[in-house]
Amino acid sequence: MIENWHTEQSIIDQNLSVQLWGISLPFPMQLNLAEKVILNFISRVRLAVAKKDETIQKLKSQYESALERCSYLEELLEQQRRDFILK
């Protein structure tokens, strides 16, 4: 019984993939569908790369700000140390 269910599930999955990919469509329509799928994929990849680049740029900016802040605090600490020693 379980084997029949797996076999039926496999057949349903195959039929679904055939329908999704348009294999039952005429060849020119198959190419058009495949082209649309590829173009959609390309646009999603480009969007992901753009988001990655934006995130990297933000992180670089935050890193530079942190370095500047650290440098400022180190100078302030050094000045306070000098002031304390002179007193």
Secondary structure, DSSP 8 states (H G I E B T S, - for coil): -HHHHHHHHHHHHHHHHHHHHTTTS-HHHHHHHHHHHHHHHHHHHHHHHHHHHHHHHHHHHHHHHHHHHHHHHHHHHHHHHHHHHH-
